[in-house]
Amino acid sequence: MRLSELGGKEIVDYRKAKRLGVLGQTDLEINASTGEINHLIIPTGKWMGRKAGAEIKVPWHFIRTIGTDMIILEVPENK
């Protein structure tokens, strides 16, 4: 799958059944030495009841499924 194919997908935490954002609004943290994706960095904004500028940093290995319309992940309880 290409990075361009990930854009626009809904990001959902399956444990909480909660929408976290849309991948087009999300940054990827990439390891400069290996080129591997380490984290999705999802800005929360005011619409999630948190202050603007807050973010959720989800390790790549917490992604459970990438479907046609959404990415389903398992966000740890402390995130």
Contact map, one row per residue, 1 for C-alpha under 8 A:
1110110000000000000000000000000000000000000000000000000000000000000000000000000
1111110000000000000000000000000000000000000000000000000000000000000000000000000
1111111000000000000000000000000000000000000000000000000000000000000000000000000
0111111000000000000000000000000000000000000000000000000000000000000000000000000
1111111000000000000000000000000000000000000000000000000000000000000000000000000
1111111110000000000000100000000000000000000000000000000000000000000000000000000
0011111110000000000001110000000000000000000000000000000000000000000000000000000
0000011111000000000001110000000000000000000000000000000000000000000010000000000
0000011111100000000001110000000000000000000000000000000000000000000111100000000
0000000111110000001111100000000000000000000000000000000000000000000011100000000
0000000011111000001111100000000000000000000000000000000000000000000001111000000
0000000001111100111110000000000000000000000000000000000000000000000001111000000
0000000000111111111100000000000000000000000000000000000000000000000000011110000
0000000000011111110000000000000000000000000000000000000000000000000000011100000
0000000000001111110000000000000000000000000000000000000000000000000000000110000
0000000000001111110000000000000000000000000000000000000000000000000000000000000
0000000000011111111000000000000000000000000000000000000000000000000000000000000
0000000000011111111100000000000000000000000000000000000000000000000000000000000
0000000001111000111110000000000000000000000000000000000000000000000000000000000
0000000001111000011111000000000000000000010100000000000000000000000000000000000
0000000001110000001111101100000000000000011100000000000000000000000000000000000
0000001111100000000111111100000000000000000000000000000000000000000000000000000
0000011111100000000011111110000000000000010000000000000000000000000000000000000
0000001110000000000001111100000000000000000000000000000000000000000000000000000
0000000000000000000011111110000000000000011000000000000000000000000000000000000
0000000000000000000011111111000000000001111000000000000000000000000000000000000
0000000000000000000000101111100000000001110000000000000000000000000000000000000
0000000000000000000000000111110000001111100000000000000000000000000000000000000
0000000000000000000000000011111000001111100000000000000000000000000000000000000
0000000000000000000000000001111100111110000000000000000000000000000000000000000
0000000000000000000000000000111111111100000000000000000000000000000000000000000
0000000000000000000000000000011111110000000000000000000000000000000000000000000
0000000000000000000000000000001111100000000000000000000000000000000000000000000
0000000000000000000000000000001111110000000000000000000000000000000000000000000
0000000000000000000000000000011111111000000000000000000000000000000000000000000
0000000000000000000000000000011101111100000000000000000000000000000000000000000
0000000000000000000000000001111000111110000000000000000000010000000000000000000
0000000000000000000000000001111000011111000000000000000000110000000000000000000
0000000000000000000000000001110000001111100000000000000011110000000000000000000
0000000000000000000000000111100000000111110000000000000111110000000000000000000
0000000000000000000000000111100000000011111000000000001111000000000000000000000
0000000000000000000110101110000000000001111100000000001111000000000000000000000
0000000000000000000010001100000000000000111110000000111100000000000000000000000
0000000000000000000110000000000000000000011111110111111100000000000000000000000
0000000000000000000000000000000000000000001111111111111000000000000000000000000
0000000000000000000000000000000000000000000111111111000000000000000000000000000
0000000000000000000000000000000000000000000111111100000000000000000000000000000
0000000000000000000000000000000000000000000111111100000000000000000000000000000
0000000000000000000000000000000000000000000011111110000000000000000000000000000
0000000000000000000000000000000000000000000111111111010000000000000000000000000
0000000000000000000000000000000000000000000111001111110000000000000000000000000
0000000000000000000000000000000000000000000111000111110000000000000000000000000
0000000000000000000000000000000000000000001110000011111000000000000000000000000
0000000000000000000000000000000000000000001110000111111100000000000000000000000
0000000000000000000000000000000000000000111110000000111110000000000000000000000
0000000000000000000000000000000000000001111100000000011111000000000000000000001
0000000000000000000000000000000000000011110000000000001111100000000000000000001
0000000000000000000000000000000000000011110000000000000111110100000000000010000
0000000000000000000000000000000000000111000000000000000011111110000000000000000
0000000000000000000000000000000000001111000000000000000001111110000000000000000
0000000000000000000000000000000000000000000000000000000000111111000000000000000
0000000000000000000000000000000000000000000000000000000001111111000000001110000
0000000000000000000000000000000000000000000000000000000000111111110000111100000
0000000000000000000000000000000000000000000000000000000000001111110000111100000
0000000000000000000000000000000000000000000000000000000000000011111000111000000
0000000000000000000000000000000000000000000000000000000000000011111101110000000
0000000000000000000000000000000000000000000000000000000000000000111111110000000
0000000010000000000000000000000000000000000000000000000000000000011111000000000
0000000111000000000000000000000000000000000000000000000000000000001111100000000
0000000011110000000000000000000000000000000000000000000000000000011111110000000
0000000011110000000000000000000000000000000000000000000000000011111011111000000
0000000000111100000000000000000000000000000000000000000000000011111001111100000
0000000000111100000000000000000000000000000000000000000000000111100000111110000
0000000000001110000000000000000000000000000000000000000000000111000000011111000
0000000000001010000000000000000000000000000000000000000001000100000000001111101
0000000000000000000000000000000000000000000000000000000000000000000000000111111
0000000000000000000000000000000000000000000000000000000000000000000000000011111
0000000000000000000000000000000000000000000000000000000000000000000000000001111
0000000000000000000000000000000000000000000000000000000110000000000000000011111
